[in-house]
Every structure is written in structure tokens, then in C-alpha cells.
Amino acid sequence: MKFPITLNFNPTSAQFILVSSLFIAAIFNIPFLSAVYEVVAPVTLNEWVFFLSVPLLLTFFNIIFLSLFGALFLPRTTVAIAFVVSSILLYGTLAYGVIFDKSMIQNVMETNSGEAFSYLNSTLFLFFSILGLIPVFAIFNLEINGKLKARIKHLLVLNLLALLGIAIIATFLFKSYAAVGRNNKDLTKYIIPYAFYDSGYKYLRDTYFYPPLPYKVLDKRPYLKGNANIHPSITVLVVGETARADKFSSNSYSRRTSPNIQNAGAISFSKVTSCGTATAVSVPCMFSRLSRENYDSRIADSQDNVLDIIHRAGVDVTWIDNNSSCKGVCKRVKTLDFDPSRDPKFCDGDYCYDEVLVDLLRETLSRPSKEHRVIVLHMIGSHGPTYYRRYPEKFAKFVPDCPRSDIQNCEEAELTNTYDNTIAYTDYVLGQIIEQLSTIPNSSMLYLSDHGESLGEKGLYLHGFPYNLAPVEQTHVPMVYWASKFSQPEYSDCVKSLSSHPYSHDNLFDTLLGLTNVQSSTYQPTQDILRKCES
């Protein structure tokens, strides 16, 4: 493969690998080196020596890695792949503050085409061209000097020098590396491209190579309690997307973003935290019996979730999706999958506005039923980076907004306006849902977002940050509850008294069992948010 670029530099394979390794360490790992600098904050000579040894150590590891993975026979291809992957990873980290751990890889792999294309923009193309395409064109125009025997000799010498360098650094600076590593274990997640390779391997291993676990039924005989069979109930659970609790005026935000739920008398819970920072983790986790600390996707996928138990108790459960998917939660209950062309009033072929869920709910409720019903509505909500596509133009309440996907290039006020418009539109949809339920006895609505979103705070955008490093903007989520029983002042007053208590996604499992009057051996009363008021 040749390109019309003339270069006078025709290196040996060892020289080519050395220069490439330095480039990967010094350029593609700017975020990692910056994170190390912040942690070390070098002042003394010893601290500066330690910090300056980090790019050297990374260069030595690059030499060994590139040598092991094809530098002898395919040096240009090996380095070109590393440059292409690294340039994309660097853009994600610099532009949005993304760290590519296993949960982020899972989120990327489960993203549909509409979501994936929303990240494409001119800034990404320019960045990728400068650090990815142009270097790759130059690389494939190089002539690597030396026959196979000479290549082996030169690469062997280079790798021995790299190993010697690693040994010297380890001998004199081991204690410093051990101390920094022990207290900052997540620093390694910034190393490009190796953190991505490691996470990708773990995702592929867990998803495709581990044998499936035997399915575990957590409760074979759940049942409806007492007089529940006499008064069929309708519970609508709205699963929000990428909504931040601090952006709801019902949680004291200065802008009037949630007037509809407030006017309807719905109660907003102000201190709720999520199970994860991305949909692929949070949605299955919030319906699982596993707590956030003990959550494991393989275990959760191979056992009952709360919808399975409610359904087994005799409740009619329906999942209606306006997002990419239910992430496996709804695979054993009745499901209306996401269809980006289901209604031309609300859909453009890639996405649908969440108003489509209002019509689908109305259609579902119009079918007569004597059974208890749980209807889950999965919103597209405030999914970024194309926030401006989450609300119709007439709902652009706060202007000017930011009609672009490279949100890091928007003015702060424009980005805030755009995101706040998504919250205001979500509030409108919730108001429409409550209006439908307000004429139905024994009905309720619970809204709970899967995770939050960063809007430039601390230089971070979007979501998916490792949970133990994630800012509060990505983990503090809104929860809103409305019930026909609010006509009873003592009940609504009781719920209000709980609204400022701290809760999390871990409470959803038991709260749903309580709302639906399902008796189950899996039920943990202390985790049921509304138990005190129901009794």
C-alpha cells in the first residue's frame, strides 16, 4: 500500500518502533500524563524524577508491546493500528472526558446505529485526520530498512535496552510507583491504548467466552397479597435516560423545568443515586436483586429480576421502549421494541420524541383488563450528545440552544439551555402520563432515571465514567412519584416526609414489589421506600 508522499526518513524497524513508541507515550497519553502530574504535583527533585520517569517507562512498554504484536514482520501495520485506535480514544478522552473501562466498552457495543452516528462531527473528523489518517498515510509510505536477520538483531537489542530501562526504573523508583499506584488505582484506566485493549478483552471474555450460568429462579411462587385481587392496580414505571436530579425545579433548580409534575402534585425525591453511570449497567442493575456493590452482569442476566417475579405472581407486565433496548431486562415479559419509524408525528427514522410513549400508553390502557398491570416506559430522555434532537422545536423553552453534537464547542449557556430543554420536555411527557392515570382508580407512576450527565463540569461531558471516579452529576438522578391515593392527605403527607431521605437504585426492586402488592421471598421490607406510608 503506497501513498504519494515523499519522505527521506527510511528507518530500520528498531528506529521505527522507537519513534512510534515515543509518540504514543508523549502524544496519545497526554491525559494519562496529566492525571499523573495532578496526583504527584512534583516539587522536590525526587518527585520530578519520578514524574519524568513515567513517559520513559511507558515508552519502554510500548516498545515491548509493539515488538510482540507484529513489529518484526508487519511493523507498519502494527503501528498504524495503534495510531488509529489511539487517536479515536484520545479524542473521546479530551473532548468528553471518557474513560474506556469495561462498562464503557459494553455501552459502546450495545449502542445502536442512530446513537453511534450522533457522535460524528467535523471536530472528530479533523482530530482523527491529523493524529490518525495523516500519520497512517506517512507510515505506509515509509521503507523499513534491513533484511529479516538484521530486523531480528536490531529489535532484540532495542527490547533488551527497554527491559534494562524498566529494571533501572523499578530498582530506584519502585517505592514511589507502589505508593502512587496503591492510592490511585484508576490511573491505569487512562493509559492509551492499553486500557482499551484490556477492557475490550474482558468484555469479549465475559460476553462470548465464559459459559452461560444456569438460570436461577429466585422465587417460584410469588403471589398477590390480601385484597389485591379485588382492586386491580395499574403501575406505570417510567425509566428515564441521562437525567440529572439537580436540573429539576421540583428539586429546587432555579429554572422552571418541571412545572407539570409539580402542578400534578407529584412528589420528587431529591437524594437518589444510580447503580451505574451508563445505561448498559444501570438498567439491568436497577431491576436486579443484586446491590450496586455486588452487581455482576453475568449473574444478573442469569436470574430473576423484579419484573420476572411480578409477572410470575400473575401481574400483566409490558415493556414499551423508546430507547436502544431494555438491556435484557424485558426478555421474559411482553415487549414493544423500539422502532424509530413507528409514528411519523414523533419519529425521524433515527429517534422518536418521548411523546410517542404517551400515545402507546393510551393505546395500552384502552385495552380492557381485569388483571393487575405494570407498564414500563423506557424514554430516550436527555440522551446526548445530540440533546437538541430530544425535544420538538416548539419545546425550545430556553434559547439559544446548541444544535450540534460536538457539545464541547458550544457556549456554556447554550449547552445548559439545550439540556434544560430536554428536562422540560421530559416533564411535559410525565405530566401527560399522570393526566391519563388521573382518571383511573388505584393507579400510580414512578419515574426514575438510569444515570446522570456531565455538562462540562471539571472538563467532563456525557456519562459512563468509572463509578468510583464519577462526579455527582453522573450519579445523582431524579425520582418522581405520583399516585391516585394522593387524594388521601395522610398518604401524600407521608410520602412527602420521605422525599428528602437518601435512596438509590437498590430500592427499586422492593419498592416495585410493594407498589404491586406482590408477596415474595425476595422482598426486603427495609428497602421498600413507600412501605411506611402503605402500612
Secondary structure, 3 states (H helix, E strand, C coil): CCCCCCCCCCCEHHHHHHHHHHHHHHHHCHHHHHHHHHHHCCCCHHHHHHHHHHHHHHHHHHHHHHHHHHHCCCHHHHHHHHHHHHHHHHHHHHHHCCCCCHHHHHHHHCCCHHHHHCCCCHHHHHHHHHHHHHHHHHHHHCCCECCHHHHHHHHHHHHHHHHHHHHHHHHHHHHHHHHHHHHCHHHHHHCCCHHHHHHHHHHHHHHHHCCCCCCECCCCCCEECHHHHCCCCEEEEEEECCCCHHHCHHHCCCCCCCHHHHHCCCEEEEEEECCCCCHHHHHHHHHECCCCCCCCHHHHHCECEHHHHHHHCCCEEEEEECCCCCCCCCCCCEEECCCCCCCCCCECCCCECCHHHHHHHHHHHCCCCCCCEEEEEECCCCCCCCHHHHCCHHHCCCCCCCCCCCHHHCCHHHHHHHHHHHHHHHHHHHHHHHHHHCCCCCEEEEEEECCCCEECHHHCEECCCCCCCCCHHHHEEEEEEEEHHHHCHHHHHHHHHHCCCCEEHHHHHHHHHHHCCEECCCCCHHHCCCHHHHC
